[in-house]
């Protein structure tokens, strides 16, 4: 399964987290033909890092924090930290940057059991990375990711998961830094204002209305349905005999947003 990366130019991080989390939830909560829970789990996760970057960007560092929360400590041992674009750097520069990552940004993940490998722009290199995951999976099956347990077992909404909370914190910090930025350039000011508005929209998506939390406490399942509509930024179905409660909720929550 190839997933979109955080900090994508065309897709908000909140949408990316929603897409990844929803897929993981569906796989873990899948049922067989007899209605038995399948609990489909991953064999491993490959985290790709562009080694041609001379330093770890702040956005990359914050997104790595979200990634770790998504996985959870128990799943770190099945994460492969894979460096890419070696053809764009001198070998010694790439090796030095890799050591810096090991000693700093990746240190805790490596302590948790994550491994580091190089992707050398070849089919063989790609299969070597996958082979290392398969070998581990044959010895021991991987546990569920933290976000899978939170969504399925604890029945949390995406914003309430550890990954969701971490993303919201990162967005709050980014918003503060953008607000503090000052410029006399009118075009740059417009660009900053647009970025601030976009971040505020993401933060709004990552908040759960009080009324939706109440539905979650009642364990009616309605909160999960609403969560999907909120993330998709679409209008819920109109009230009917089967969804009167859903319609009443939206008539209340709309006044609070």
ROTOR-249569 format. One record per residue (C-alpha): chain; residue number from 0; x, y, z; residue in three letters. Coordinates in nm, 4 decimals. Example, Ala and Ser with C-alpha at 12.3 -4.5 7.8 and 13.67 -1.06 7.14 Angstrom:
% residues 2
[site 'A',0,[1.2300,-0.4500,0.7800],'ala']
[site 'A',1,[1.3670,-0.1060,0.7140],'ser']
This chain:
% residues 257
[site 'A',0,[0.0000,0.0000,0.0000],'unk']
[site 'A',1,[0.1569,0.3280,-0.1153],'unk']
[site 'A',2,[0.0327,0.6219,0.0910],'unk']
[site 'A',3,[0.0574,0.9963,0.0263],'unk']
[site 'A',4,[0.3234,1.1782,0.2249],'unk']
[site 'A',5,[0.2600,1.4554,0.4728],'unk']
[site 'A',6,[0.3489,1.8127,0.3681],'unk']
[site 'A',7,[0.2089,1.7436,0.0201],'unk']
[site 'A',8,[0.1785,2.0625,-0.1859],'unk']
[site 'A',9,[-0.1718,1.9834,-0.3108],'unk']
[site 'A',10,[-0.3308,1.7956,-0.0166],'unk']
[site 'A',11,[-0.3726,1.9151,0.3427],'unk']
[site 'A',12,[-0.2047,1.7118,0.6167],'unk']
[site 'A',13,[-0.5437,1.6666,0.7875],'unk']
[site 'A',14,[-0.6826,1.5056,0.4707],'unk']
[site 'A',15,[-0.3756,1.2843,0.4353],'unk']
[site 'A',16,[-0.4075,1.1619,0.7950],'unk']
[site 'A',17,[-0.7766,1.0954,0.7388],'unk']
[site 'A',18,[-0.7096,0.8916,0.4235],'unk']
[site 'A',19,[-0.4368,0.6816,0.5837],'unk']
[site 'A',20,[-0.6261,0.6328,0.9109],'unk']
[site 'A',21,[-0.9520,0.5382,0.7364],'unk']
[site 'A',22,[-0.7766,0.2745,0.5244],'unk']
[site 'A',23,[-0.5961,0.1290,0.8261],'unk']
[site 'A',24,[-0.9201,0.1225,1.0238],'unk']
[site 'A',25,[-1.1064,-0.0546,0.7420],'unk']
[site 'A',26,[-0.8351,-0.3192,0.7068],'unk']
[site 'A',27,[-0.8131,-0.3876,1.0804],'unk']
[site 'A',28,[-1.1905,-0.3945,1.1271],'unk']
[site 'A',29,[-1.2564,-0.6126,0.8204],'unk']
[site 'A',30,[-1.4860,-0.9166,0.8400],'unk']
[site 'A',31,[-1.4774,-1.2477,0.6569],'unk']
[site 'A',32,[-1.7745,-1.4093,0.4829],'unk']
[site 'A',33,[-1.8926,-1.5523,0.8170],'unk']
[site 'A',34,[-1.8847,-1.2152,0.9894],'unk']
[site 'A',35,[-1.5706,-1.2940,1.1890],'unk']
[site 'A',36,[-1.3290,-1.0099,1.2482],'unk']
[site 'A',37,[-1.0282,-1.0422,1.0203],'unk']
[site 'A',38,[-0.7946,-0.7890,1.1858],'unk']
[site 'A',39,[-0.5783,-0.7478,0.8773],'unk']
[site 'A',40,[-0.2400,-0.6208,0.9943],'unk']
[site 'A',41,[0.0608,-0.4868,0.8117],'unk']
[site 'A',42,[0.3855,-0.6782,0.7805],'unk']
[site 'A',43,[0.5894,-0.3592,0.8027],'unk']
[site 'A',44,[0.6161,0.0067,0.7115],'unk']
[site 'A',45,[0.8719,0.1783,0.4893],'unk']
[site 'A',46,[0.9336,0.5441,0.5716],'unk']
[site 'A',47,[1.1058,0.7204,0.2802],'unk']
[site 'A',48,[1.3469,1.0084,0.3402],'unk']
[site 'A',49,[1.5103,1.2194,0.0679],'unk']
[site 'A',50,[1.8827,1.2051,0.1504],'unk']
[site 'A',51,[1.9553,1.4868,-0.0975],'unk']
[site 'A',52,[1.8108,1.7327,0.1561],'unk']
[site 'A',53,[2.1035,1.9011,0.3286],'unk']
[site 'A',54,[1.9116,1.9224,0.6555],'unk']
[site 'A',55,[1.5940,1.7970,0.8157],'unk']
[site 'A',56,[1.3189,2.0477,0.7395],'unk']
[site 'A',57,[1.1031,2.1595,1.0312],'unk']
[site 'A',58,[0.7901,2.0414,0.8488],'unk']
[site 'A',59,[0.9506,1.6993,0.7927],'unk']
[site 'A',60,[1.0447,1.6763,1.1604],'unk']
[site 'A',61,[0.6894,1.7584,1.2723],'unk']
[site 'A',62,[0.5408,1.5079,1.0295],'unk']
[site 'A',63,[0.7812,1.2435,1.1581],'unk']
[site 'A',64,[0.6311,1.3047,1.5045],'unk']
[site 'A',65,[0.2830,1.2389,1.3629],'unk']
[site 'A',66,[0.4105,0.9234,1.1914],'unk']
[site 'A',67,[0.5516,0.7890,1.5185],'unk']
[site 'A',68,[0.2223,0.8521,1.6981],'unk']
[site 'A',69,[0.0373,0.6761,1.4170],'unk']
[site 'A',70,[0.2578,0.3683,1.4534],'unk']
[site 'A',71,[0.2947,0.3560,1.8306],'unk']
[site 'A',72,[0.5989,0.2302,2.0226],'unk']
[site 'A',73,[0.5196,-0.1397,1.9767],'unk']
[site 'A',74,[0.5201,-0.1130,1.5958],'unk']
[site 'A',75,[0.8462,0.0804,1.5622],'unk']
[site 'A',76,[1.0427,-0.2428,1.5350],'unk']
[site 'A',77,[0.8709,-0.3074,1.2014],'unk']
[site 'A',78,[0.9516,0.0344,1.0539],'unk']
[site 'A',79,[1.2238,0.0634,0.7893],'unk']
[site 'A',80,[1.3721,0.4123,0.7621],'unk']
[site 'A',81,[1.4716,0.4109,0.3961],'unk']
[site 'A',82,[1.6859,0.6841,0.2429],'unk']
[site 'A',83,[1.6332,0.7707,-0.1246],'unk']
[site 'A',84,[1.7846,0.9847,-0.4057],'unk']
[site 'A',85,[2.1430,0.8730,-0.3457],'unk']
[site 'A',86,[2.2212,0.9493,-0.7087],'unk']
[site 'A',87,[2.1656,1.3197,-0.6303],'unk']
[site 'A',88,[2.4406,1.3407,-0.3652],'unk']
[site 'A',89,[2.8027,1.2496,-0.3184],'unk']
[site 'A',90,[2.8322,0.9200,-0.1306],'unk']
[site 'A',91,[3.0232,1.0741,0.1599],'unk']
[site 'A',92,[2.7643,1.3512,0.1995],'unk']
[site 'A',93,[2.4811,1.0982,0.2042],'unk']
[site 'A',94,[2.6596,0.8815,0.4594],'unk']
[site 'A',95,[2.7273,1.1834,0.6816],'unk']
[site 'A',96,[2.3612,1.2919,0.6667],'unk']
[site 'A',97,[2.2473,0.9384,0.7452],'unk']
[site 'A',98,[2.4668,0.9323,1.0563],'unk']
[site 'A',99,[2.3240,1.2682,1.1628],'unk']
[site 'A',100,[1.9709,1.1314,1.1263],'unk']
[site 'A',101,[2.0624,0.8228,1.3285],'unk']
[site 'A',102,[2.2109,1.0338,1.6064],'unk']
[site 'A',103,[1.9313,1.2911,1.6174],'unk']
[site 'A',104,[1.5897,1.2722,1.4502],'unk']
[site 'A',105,[1.5775,0.8932,1.4152],'unk']
[site 'A',106,[1.7523,0.8102,1.7420],'unk']
[site 'A',107,[1.4414,0.7206,1.9434],'unk']
[site 'A',108,[1.2885,0.5210,1.6591],'unk']
[site 'A',109,[1.6078,0.3181,1.6200],'unk']
[site 'A',110,[1.6058,0.2552,1.9950],'unk']
[site 'A',111,[1.2531,0.1247,1.9470],'unk']
[site 'A',112,[1.3752,-0.1260,1.6879],'unk']
[site 'A',113,[1.3441,0.0623,1.3578],'unk']
[site 'A',114,[1.6091,-0.0206,1.0973],'unk']
[site 'A',115,[1.7822,0.2002,0.8409],'unk']
[site 'A',116,[1.8378,0.0997,0.4781],'unk']
[site 'A',117,[1.9405,0.2650,0.1521],'unk']
[site 'A',118,[1.7315,0.2553,-0.1645],'unk']
[site 'A',119,[1.9815,0.2587,-0.4507],'unk']
[site 'A',120,[1.7428,0.3329,-0.7393],'unk']
[site 'A',121,[1.7229,-0.0281,-0.8557],'unk']
[site 'A',122,[1.4678,-0.3082,-0.8533],'unk']
[site 'A',123,[1.7065,-0.5278,-0.6551],'unk']
[site 'A',124,[1.7466,-0.2611,-0.3891],'unk']
[site 'A',125,[1.3680,-0.2264,-0.3599],'unk']
[site 'A',126,[1.3277,-0.6028,-0.3174],'unk']
[site 'A',127,[1.6051,-0.6077,-0.0555],'unk']
[site 'A',128,[1.4039,-0.3625,0.1545],'unk']
[site 'A',129,[1.0847,-0.5684,0.1152],'unk']
[site 'A',130,[1.2721,-0.8934,0.1839],'unk']
[site 'A',131,[1.3893,-0.7618,0.5205],'unk']
[site 'A',132,[1.0257,-0.6965,0.6173],'unk']
[site 'A',133,[0.9056,-1.0374,0.4981],'unk']
[site 'A',134,[1.1838,-1.2117,0.6919],'unk']
[site 'A',135,[1.0738,-1.0440,1.0162],'unk']
[site 'A',136,[0.7082,-1.1170,0.9468],'unk']
[site 'A',137,[0.7817,-1.4877,0.9025],'unk']
[site 'A',138,[0.9400,-1.4976,1.2483],'unk']
[site 'A',139,[0.6773,-1.2873,1.4241],'unk']
[site 'A',140,[0.3538,-1.1279,1.3077],'unk']
[site 'A',141,[0.3274,-0.7537,1.3521],'unk']
[site 'A',142,[0.0981,-0.6038,1.6152],'unk']
[site 'A',143,[-0.1731,-0.3599,1.5162],'unk']
[site 'A',144,[-0.0653,0.0003,1.4765],'unk']
[site 'A',145,[-0.1541,0.2331,1.7595],'unk']
[site 'A',146,[-0.4029,0.4264,1.5461],'unk']
[site 'A',147,[-0.5780,0.1012,1.4451],'unk']
[site 'A',148,[-0.6303,0.0063,1.8091],'unk']
[site 'A',149,[-0.7481,0.3580,1.8908],'unk']
[site 'A',150,[-1.0015,0.3724,1.6055],'unk']
[site 'A',151,[-1.1331,0.0154,1.6248],'unk']
[site 'A',152,[-1.0859,-0.1042,1.9823],'unk']
[site 'A',153,[-1.1118,0.2274,2.1701],'unk']
[site 'A',154,[-1.3602,0.3666,1.9122],'unk']
[site 'A',155,[-1.1879,0.7046,1.9029],'unk']
[site 'A',156,[-1.2390,0.9606,1.6307],'unk']
[site 'A',157,[-0.9356,1.0489,1.4178],'unk']
[site 'A',158,[-0.8803,1.3920,1.5839],'unk']
[site 'A',159,[-0.8772,1.2202,1.9250],'unk']
[site 'A',160,[-0.6060,0.9689,1.8358],'unk']
[site 'A',161,[-0.2457,1.0335,1.9379],'unk']
[site 'A',162,[-0.1586,1.1041,1.5735],'unk']
[site 'A',163,[-0.4522,1.3437,1.5446],'unk']
[site 'A',164,[-0.3525,1.5277,1.8602],'unk']
[site 'A',165,[0.0082,1.5514,1.7429],'unk']
[site 'A',166,[-0.0982,1.6919,1.4060],'unk']
[site 'A',167,[-0.3214,1.9480,1.5737],'unk']
[site 'A',168,[-0.0322,2.0538,1.7994],'unk']
[site 'A',169,[0.1989,2.0879,1.4972],'unk']
[site 'A',170,[-0.0614,2.2959,1.3131],'unk']
[site 'A',171,[-0.1068,2.5206,1.6194],'unk']
[site 'A',172,[0.2695,2.5789,1.6375],'unk']
[site 'A',173,[0.2872,2.6536,1.2641],'unk']
[site 'A',174,[-0.0015,2.8980,1.2940],'unk']
[site 'A',175,[0.1763,3.0833,1.5755],'unk']
[site 'A',176,[0.4968,3.1148,1.3730],'unk']
[site 'A',177,[0.3082,3.2424,1.0668],'unk']
[site 'A',178,[0.1255,3.5028,1.2761],'unk']
[site 'A',179,[0.4571,3.6263,1.4154],'unk']
[site 'A',180,[0.6078,3.6618,1.0686],'unk']
[site 'A',181,[0.6146,4.0216,0.9531],'unk']
[site 'A',182,[0.6768,4.1697,0.6109],'unk']
[site 'A',183,[0.6228,4.4979,0.4294],'unk']
[site 'A',184,[0.5988,4.3212,0.0951],'unk']
[site 'A',185,[0.2280,4.3220,0.0013],'unk']
[site 'A',186,[0.2519,4.0083,-0.2160],'unk']
[site 'A',187,[0.4336,3.8216,0.0615],'unk']
[site 'A',188,[0.1711,3.9443,0.3093],'unk']
[site 'A',189,[-0.1067,3.8007,0.0919],'unk']
[site 'A',190,[0.0812,3.4714,0.0726],'unk']
[site 'A',191,[0.1158,3.4583,0.4529],'unk']
[site 'A',192,[-0.2530,3.5414,0.4988],'unk']
[site 'A',193,[-0.3475,3.2590,0.2617],'unk']
[site 'A',194,[-0.1259,3.0149,0.4530],'unk']
[site 'A',195,[-0.2778,3.1246,0.7846],'unk']
[site 'A',196,[-0.6305,3.0743,0.6489],'unk']
[site 'A',197,[-0.5391,2.7260,0.5192],'unk']
[site 'A',198,[-0.3866,2.6236,0.8541],'unk']
[site 'A',199,[-0.6947,2.7500,1.0404],'unk']
[site 'A',200,[-0.9141,2.5372,0.8146],'unk']
[site 'A',201,[-0.7053,2.2286,0.8971],'unk']
[site 'A',202,[-0.7184,2.3014,1.2704],'unk']
[site 'A',203,[-1.0956,2.3398,1.2459],'unk']
[site 'A',204,[-1.1193,1.9960,1.0830],'unk']
[site 'A',205,[-0.9046,1.8454,1.3602],'unk']
[site 'A',206,[-1.1445,1.9594,1.6323],'unk']
[site 'A',207,[-1.4427,1.7530,1.7420],'unk']
[site 'A',208,[-1.7644,1.9425,1.8294],'unk']
[site 'A',209,[-1.8973,1.8859,2.1818],'unk']
[site 'A',210,[-2.2211,1.7353,2.0536],'unk']
[site 'A',211,[-2.0259,1.4817,1.8485],'unk']
[site 'A',212,[-1.8289,1.3849,2.1596],'unk']
[site 'A',213,[-2.1583,1.3221,2.3382],'unk']
[site 'A',214,[-2.2635,1.0777,2.0670],'unk']
[site 'A',215,[-1.9282,0.9052,2.1098],'unk']
[site 'A',216,[-1.9881,0.8634,2.4835],'unk']
[site 'A',217,[-2.3310,0.7151,2.4111],'unk']
[site 'A',218,[-2.1614,0.4652,2.1758],'unk']
[site 'A',219,[-2.4323,0.5023,1.9118],'unk']
[site 'A',220,[-2.1899,0.4895,1.6225],'unk']
[site 'A',221,[-2.3293,0.8195,1.4924],'unk']
[site 'A',222,[-2.0100,1.0045,1.5870],'unk']
[site 'A',223,[-1.8071,0.7855,1.3505],'unk']
[site 'A',224,[-2.0462,0.8607,1.0621],'unk']
[site 'A',225,[-2.0263,1.2325,1.1326],'unk']
[site 'A',226,[-1.6486,1.2165,1.1522],'unk']
[site 'A',227,[-1.6285,1.0901,0.7949],'unk']
[site 'A',228,[-1.8586,1.3669,0.6676],'unk']
[site 'A',229,[-1.6586,1.6353,0.8497],'unk']
[site 'A',230,[-1.3272,1.5141,0.7065],'unk']
[site 'A',231,[-1.4727,1.4894,0.3573],'unk']
[site 'A',232,[-1.6142,1.8409,0.4030],'unk']
[site 'A',233,[-1.9507,1.7265,0.2690],'unk']
[site 'A',234,[-2.3081,1.7666,0.3810],'unk']
[site 'A',235,[-2.4638,1.4739,0.5714],'unk']
[site 'A',236,[-2.7790,1.3070,0.4418],'unk']
[site 'A',237,[-3.1082,1.4815,0.5248],'unk']
[site 'A',238,[-3.3156,1.3496,0.8162],'unk']
[site 'A',239,[-3.5268,1.0456,0.7416],'unk']
[site 'A',240,[-3.6860,0.7614,0.9349],'unk']
[site 'A',241,[-3.3437,0.5971,0.9603],'unk']
[site 'A',242,[-3.1355,0.9018,1.0387],'unk']
[site 'A',243,[-3.3500,1.1461,1.2373],'unk']
[site 'A',244,[-3.0887,1.1530,1.5118],'unk']
[site 'A',245,[-2.8194,1.2385,1.2582],'unk']
[site 'A',246,[-3.0268,1.5275,1.1228],'unk']
[site 'A',247,[-3.0951,1.6650,1.4694],'unk']
[site 'A',248,[-2.7256,1.6579,1.5503],'unk']
[site 'A',249,[-2.6290,1.8638,1.2484],'unk']
[site 'A',250,[-2.8990,2.1193,1.3130],'unk']
[site 'A',251,[-2.7367,2.1748,1.6543],'unk']
[site 'A',252,[-2.3686,2.1528,1.5631],'unk']
[site 'A',253,[-2.4052,2.3861,1.2653],'unk']
[site 'A',254,[-2.4871,2.6701,1.5049],'unk']
[site 'A',255,[-2.1715,2.6006,1.7061],'unk']
[site 'A',256,[-1.9201,2.6075,1.4227],'unk']
